Amino acid sequence: YESKKTDLHRLSEYRVKKAHHNIRFDIRKSAITLFLSEFLYKTLGNDQSENEELYHYLIGEIESLDNANKHFENFHLKVILSLTRLLGFGYDPDTMHLPGKSQRIDDFIAHILSEKKFDATGELRAETLEAVLRYYRLHTGQNLDIKSLAVLKQIFH
């Protein structure tokens, strides 16, 4: 509930809308959600505006990850690439010109966005993630020093 005496609000009741059982028991899914949580915190920051489309998108993606049984090692890349559209600087392969981005990364991103299975090495995944994070830095002006990135790279490398 809200108090007029302070800017700090308190929850009086909390209910879990949907329990996600698989994420917490799979280290790979946990690493992805840890990364995405930190990424969203650093990207969205203190933005307190209501964005139902973003909310429903993220809820749907969390459910997709929880239900995925295999081939989800590129999930975090798909989420942050798709998120660019909702944040107003949508990814376009023809305009994403960044230093260090190769044709190999472009091809990989195209497969991710088309949701086709693509066997990528941990190295390619890491290079692609760095290129996408540079894209975000360019468009948001945020310093995306994400600590959980090291954990993600270690698990999927």
N, C-alpha and C positions, 0 to 999 in steps of 0.2 A: 504494500500500500504506500501511498505518497504522503509525505509529511511536509507541511508548509514551513517548518522550522529548519529544514535541512535539504541539501541536494542529494543526500544519500537516501535511497529508498530501500524498503525492506520487503521481502517476500513473506506473505502470511500463509501461503499454501503452494505446494508444488506437486504436480502429477506428471508421470512419464507418459507421453502420448504413445510412443512405440519404443519398445526395448529392442536394441540392436545387439543380438547375441553373438554373432560371428566376428564382429570387429574386434572385440576385446580378447578373443581367444586365438587370434591369428596375428603373429608378430608383424607380418607384412602389411596387413590391413591397419594395424595399430600405428605403424610407422607412417603410412599414407595419411591417416587421419590426424596424426600429430603434426605432420608437415602442413597439411591443408589448414588446420586450426591456426597455426602460427602465421602462415601466409595470409589468411583472411584477416587476422588481427592486424597485421602490419599493413595490409593493403587498404582495408576499410577503416581502420583506426577508430576514431571517435565519431564516425558518421552515424548519427542517430536518426536519420531520416527513414521513414517507412518505405520498404521496397518489397512488395509482396512477390513480385516476379522473381527476384533474387532469392528470397526466402524459400519459395516453392521449388525453385531450381536446386538449391543446396539440399533441401530435405529429400528430394527425389534422388539426387546423386548419392547421398549417404545410404539410402535404402538400397540403391543399386550395388554399392560396394558391399554392404552387409550380405546381400543375396548372391553375390558373385562367388562361384566355386573355383574358377580358373581364369587365366588370361586377364588379370587385373593389374599387372605390373606397370602399365602405362596410364592407369586410372587418374593419378594426380595431374599428369600432363593434359589429359582430355578435359578435366575439370577447369584448370586454370586457362587453357586455351579457349574453351567455350565461355568462360566468365568474361573475357574481354568484350564480347558483344554486350553483355548486360551492364558493363561498366562504361560503355560509350566509346571504346576505342577498338572495336572488333578486329580480330585477326584477319588479315588478307595476305595470302602467300606472296602476292605480287608487290605488296608495299612494305613487307617486313624486311627492310634492309638494315642489317646490323653487322658490325664487324665480327668476324668469326663464324658467321652463319654460312654453312655450305649447302650444296645441292642435296647432300646426303641427309641433312637435317630437314630440309624442305620436304623431301620424299617421306621421311618418317612422320613429320607433322601431318602431311596429307593423309597418311594411313590412319593416324590417330583420330583425326577429325571425321574420317569416313567410317570409323569404328571397325575397320578391317583388321584381322589378326596380322601382326607383323612381328617377326622374331628379331628383336633388337638386343644388342649387347648392352651391358651396364654402362659402358663408355659412351655409346651413342645416346642412351637415355639421359646421362648426366650432361653431356654437351647440349642436348636439346633443351633440357631444363634450364641450364645457364643462359641460353639464347632467349628463351621465353621470359626469364626473370629480367634480363637486360631490356627486353621490350616493355615490360611493366615499369621498370625504373624510368625509362624514357618518357612514358605516358603519364605516370603518376607523380614523378619527382620524389618518390619515397625511397629511402634507403632500406632495401629489403635484405638486411643482414639476418638471414634465417638460420638459427642455430640447429634446428632439427634436420636441416639439409644433409649434414654429415651422417646422421643416423640412416636417413633414407638411402643415401649413396652406398653405405656399407651393407645394408640389407639387400639391395637390388643390384649390386655390382658383381 
